[in-house]
Amino acid sequence: MSIYDFVVASADGNVKLADFKGKVLLIVNTATACGFTPQYDDLQKLYDKYREQGFEILDFPCNQFGQQAPGTDAEIESFCTSNYGTTFPRFKKIEVNGDGASPLYKWLKEQKGGMLGDTIKWNFTKFLINRDGKVVARFSSAKTPAALDKEIKKLLGDSK
């Protein structure tokens, strides 16, 4: 199994992650009412800086941590675009832990455990995936998107 085997739900229907083959991916579980929500600003800056080089951010809102992603998918989309000007792909709200965890997140956690093993600790946990679809790093919420710049640049430089 690889990241390219997954299909995820977006507002426009199902999206095959195989559509992102050959790109460097940053997958983030997000929330709109969290102390880390301002990270959307740095995420957008990274996206603007590296998108043309084959970088994508995949945003998965999650309401499992303190109910900090309230609202519908449309309300979350509106909040992010109007407050942070985000243009990267955002998917339907998911669960990242427990019995209802999305298959994608179950797989991501198997690939790179964190401080709590296979559990996501909080909003804005980040997974960095190389162009071959391998999970190369996992970062906690406290690691800002700006702090990932060197890792992303390195992975983009390893292009085929």
Residue pairs with C-beta under 8 A, 6 or more apart in sequence:
1 107
2 133
3 17
3 25
3 104
3 107
3 129
3 133
3 135
4 16
4 17
4 18
4 20
4 21
4 133
5 17
5 18
6 16
6 17
6 103
6 104
6 107
7 14
7 15
7 16
7 17
8 14
8 15
8 17
8 58
8 60
8 91
8 92
8 94
8 102
8 104
9 15
9 91
9 92
10 89
10 90
10 91
10 92
11 73
11 74
11 77
11 90
11 92
15 89
15 91
17 58
17 104
20 56
20 58
21 133
22 54
22 131
22 160
23 54
23 55
23 56
23 131
24 50
24 54
24 55
24 56
24 128
24 129
24 130
24 131
24 152
24 155
24 156
25 55
25 56
25 57
25 58
25 127
25 128
25 129
26 43
26 46
26 55
26 56
26 57
26 58
26 126
26 127
26 128
26 129
26 145
26 148
26 152
27 57
27 58
27 60
27 104
27 108
27 126
27 127
27 129
28 43
28 57
28 58
28 59
28 60
28 124
28 125
28 126
28 127
29 60
29 61
29 62
29 94
29 96
29 105
29 120
29 123
29 124
29 125
30 37
30 40
30 59
30 60
30 61
30 62
30 69
30 123
30 124
31 37
31 61
31 62
31 63
31 65
31 68
31 69
31 123
31 124
32 61
32 68
32 69
32 70
32 71
32 76
32 79
32 80
33 68
33 69
33 70
34 65
34 66
34 68
34 69
34 122
34 123
34 124
36 122
36 123
36 124
36 141
37 68
37 123
39 124
39 144
39 145
40 80
40 83
40 84
40 86
41 84
42 144
42 145
42 146
43 57
43 59
43 86
43 88
43 145
44 84
44 85
44 86
44 87
44 88
45 145
45 146
46 55
46 57
46 145
46 146
46 148
46 149
46 152
47 55
47 56
47 57
47 86
47 87
47 88
49 149
50 152
50 153
50 156
51 88
53 156
53 159
54 131
54 156
54 159
55 152
55 156
56 88
56 89
57 88
57 89
58 88
58 89
58 91
59 80
59 86
59 88
59 89
59 90
59 91
60 90
60 91
60 93
60 94
60 96
60 102
60 104
60 105
61 69
61 73
61 76
61 90
61 91
61 92
61 93
61 94
62 69
62 93
62 94
62 95
62 96
62 120
62 123
63 69
63 70
63 93
64 95
64 96
64 97
64 98
65 122
65 123
68 123
69 76
69 93
69 123
71 79
73 90
73 92
73 93
76 90
76 93
77 90
80 86
80 90
81 87
94 101
94 102
94 104
94 105
95 101
95 102
95 105
96 102
96 105
96 120
96 125
97 105
97 119
97 120
105 120
108 127
108 135
108 138
109 118
109 119
109 120
110 118
111 127
111 134
111 135
112 127
112 135
112 137
112 138
113 138
114 120
114 121
114 125
114 138
114 140
115 121
115 140
121 140
121 141
122 140
122 141
123 141
124 141
125 138
125 139
125 140
125 141
126 138
126 139
126 143
126 145
126 148
127 135
127 137
127 138
127 139
128 135
128 136
128 137
128 138
128 139
128 148
128 151
128 152
128 155
129 135
129 136
130 136
130 155
130 158
131 155
131 158
131 159
131 160
136 151
136 155
137 151
139 148
